[in-house]
Amino acid sequence: MGFQTKIQLIKRANSEQWYINLPSAIAQAMEFDRGEVVEWIIENKRKLVLKRIKELSTEKKKLQTEP
């Protein structure tokens, strides 16, 4: 299942900032933490990959695998 989102641009006098919002359902499913650092990887002009920098904690991994 995919989620669509719009890319936003904020232009200022001397700069511009691009934003992509992460839908709440995606953030919750991925169990992101507030302030967590991620890395963007450009695979090609049609695919941008968001990679988690640190591994999930052992507790989170355990909860994901329990029935």
GICORZI-V610868 format. One record per residue. PHI is phi in whole degrees, 0 to 359 (999 if undefined). PSI is psi in whole degrees, 0 to 359 (none if undefined). Layout:
PHI/PSI
PHI/PSI
This chain:
999/139
246/161
234/130
267/146
211/154
266/148
271/132
250/147
233/128
244/117
261/134
241/176
304/316
242/7
200/173
219/150
232/131
255/139
231/141
231/119
274/141
265/119
302/144
304/320
299/323
291/312
301/319
291/318
296/326
276/353
55/46
291/149
257/149
301/131
82/1
297/141
266/132
233/168
234/134
269/134
236/127
270/111
277/317
196/185
288/356
245/353
224/120
242/124
253/133
259/119
245/133
287/133
283/312
258/157
287/155
297/148
295/157
301/321
298/317
293/320
298/318
296/316
296/327
289/330
266/347
286/144
287/none
